[in-house]
Structure formats: C-alpha cells, structure tokens
C-alpha cells in the first residue's frame, strides 16, 4: 500500500474534513530536473490527487470501529470530506528555506512566478480535486501572482490562500499581512484565507489582523512551534507544543474569528482527533 495513501487514511480516521494532496513541493520543473519528462511530471501531479480521492472512497466504503464517525457518533456515517490540491510556493521548489523568508531576489518578478506556477495550477484544476490550497505563501508578490492566475479565466473550483509568519505581525518576508489578505479578499475564486506553518503563539494576533481585511472564512493550521533549519534541512526544537497543548489554543482562535482548524508541519493525526473532539463538545 502506498505510504501517502495510508497517511490520508490515518487523517480521515482521525476526523479530518479536508485532506491535502502530497503535491506541496511537487513541481514540473523539479521533476524534470530529476530526469523525468514533462508528461511524467504532469502525471505525478494528477496522481497526487487520485491517491487522496481513492483514500476518501476507501474510507467511505470501509469505515471501521477505529474511525472518527464510529467512535464519536456511535454509528458509521458518511461525513463530508474534501480533497484540496496543495500548491507550495516558489521557495518550496527552491528547497533553500526561502519559503520561510520570502526572499527570492530581484530577478524574480511577478511574471516569473506566474510562469512558474501556471502549468501546475492548470493540471491540478482538472485533476478532480474539490479545491486548490495555496499554502505557506511567504510574500505579497506571490499572492498577487496566484490571484492573477486564478483570474485568467476558466477557474471553476474554489481556492484558499494561506500565509506564514515568524513574528505574528507580518508575513515572513516582512510584507504587511493586511496587504496580503486584501489580495485574497479581492479575488472572487478565493473562498477562505488564513495562516499555516506558523508557531501557535502567533496565531491569535494574526487572526485579529486578518479579520480587519476580509469577511471571508479564516483558516488556521499552525505547525508545532518548532523551527526549520534550512541548512540542516530538519526541524529543531524551540517552543514546540505537544498535541494536547496545541488544542488548548483552538477556543481562543475561534473567539477571535477563525472557523477552520488543522495542523501543519510536525503535527499528527492525534492533533486533528483532539481538535475534532473539542469542536464537537463545544459547537
């Protein structure tokens, strides 16, 4: 069994309502650089969505006594589950840590970013996903590139924009969170906007800021609070929180205006299970 397939099932069993495809760092340019043809690269992007959709169907068909629906409701029911096709930033493709700084250099323009993302977006739009998740957006320029691509025409599925921050005030590049959110707010294809891969301690203030710039639903899926070392290419302990502590923030974030909750790097299905139980007990 494909390990990615099993990960999707683990999150579905934990109660996830949205599962993200394993395409965040998958790019046509990256696959070609590894020796694949463009056709093979495009096929792999499609396959990332197929695997998630197949996991959803298997979950629906073979829900077990270990599933969220059975444990929490006393019976097996078909709760809504959406498949979101994940699109990571240009910095994720570079794999040099710039997705956590937003510093691409003066040679990277708006058109550079649009050209980079266009074909991948086109493939994922036609892959069978329910929505597109633009994740870990590190700067205003890339948000604008995404918005312009969505507005080029023929986009018939919704999207969300999710930014990252390292200070709780701005996105990681230093660009204003208000200006970034305003770009998402003005794009009709964007149905939700929020924050991911950001330490939990920064989320509350960011939700309050986002609320000032949009009336669209706010989604929040922070990381564990640990820091990523781009040189070592590994996560290092800082103020990371365990699953139970992570969940203690949810009520405060919801009071501030967030309505969609999850976990990013270094969180687990246990995080999702705990969030689901909290929200079920306090609807």
PyMOL commands that set and color helices and strands:
alter all, ss='L'
color gray80, all
select helices_A, chain A and resi 3-13+28-33+38-61+68-73+90-94+98-100+110-125+140-150+177-186+200-213+243-247+250-256+269-281
alter helices_A, ss='H'
color red, helices_A
select strands_A, chain A and resi 18-20+82-87+131-137+158-163+190-196+217-221+227-229+234-236+260-261
alter strands_A, ss='S'
color yellow, strands_A
deselect
rebuild
show_as cartoon
